[in-house]
Amino acid sequence: MKSNIPVYDISTFEEYKNKGIFVGRFGYYSKNHQHLHSAHRHSFYHLVYFTKGTGKQYIDFKKFDVKPQLIYFMIPGQVHSWDFETEPDGYIINFSKDYFGSLLINSGYLDNFEFFSGIPEQQVIEIENETGAKLVYLFEEILKEGISSRSFEDDLVRTMLLQLFIYTARTKQRSGETHLNSYSHTLLKNFQSLIEVNYAQLKFPKQYAELLYITPNHLNALCNDLLGKSSGELIRERVILEAKRLLINLDLSVAEIAERLNFGDQSYFIKFFKKYEETTPEKFRKHNTQQNGKQ
């Protein structure tokens, strides 16, 4: 009986050498880690740039095409899986939460990049030809450094990885994406981080506003201005997302899921889920299991 979604740590990879990063060619990685094709989580950051292959990938129940010149990013804790139609290849990089700790004074620097938001639609990006050539060059240079023993190799890899992030972010800007101002961006990120840790226990905006030392009205206005959603909606979406993860990927009863998510009873959880998803948890599980087959 499957009661937990597998969580993989970067240290479980054979190629890991206590540097907090794994870099490889995706074709080889995909063939040698077949167990990672089914639904799982990471405790680390993860990115893949496809140079060949077709199929589908699922990131937190959102389906995306797999195709050349597509890059996607994931943050720790997200659930994803692949379903390839033709043989894929490209590059993969996994790096630990504290990988940049020895280089960056600002521990929240990665939060500046929207593709590390945890929002699937912002994490999957089609790369134009010019930028694609730059990314391939950087990936190849990172691979070379990974097998070298020259001085400053670790810091050189870190700086090249940051260049890769910046080139990708500029692609998003040219496609019409906008940057948030630093204060609002930081406040929103802090709110989202608090939700990630506390969604099962804290379900009301006023509880998060207290932790952020702002008023509930300020928090709500911030979310509406920047995301077009209320603060309560963000909390509910995270609770429902976890409910979906548990319904599809684990063999837990609805009552057990309600308990994990800290609902008073099963009936309250069912009403909550149906109100926002317009279907019951059991019907959602049955439909999605039939459609996607245990993603």
Disulfide bonds with the S-S distance in Angstrom:
none
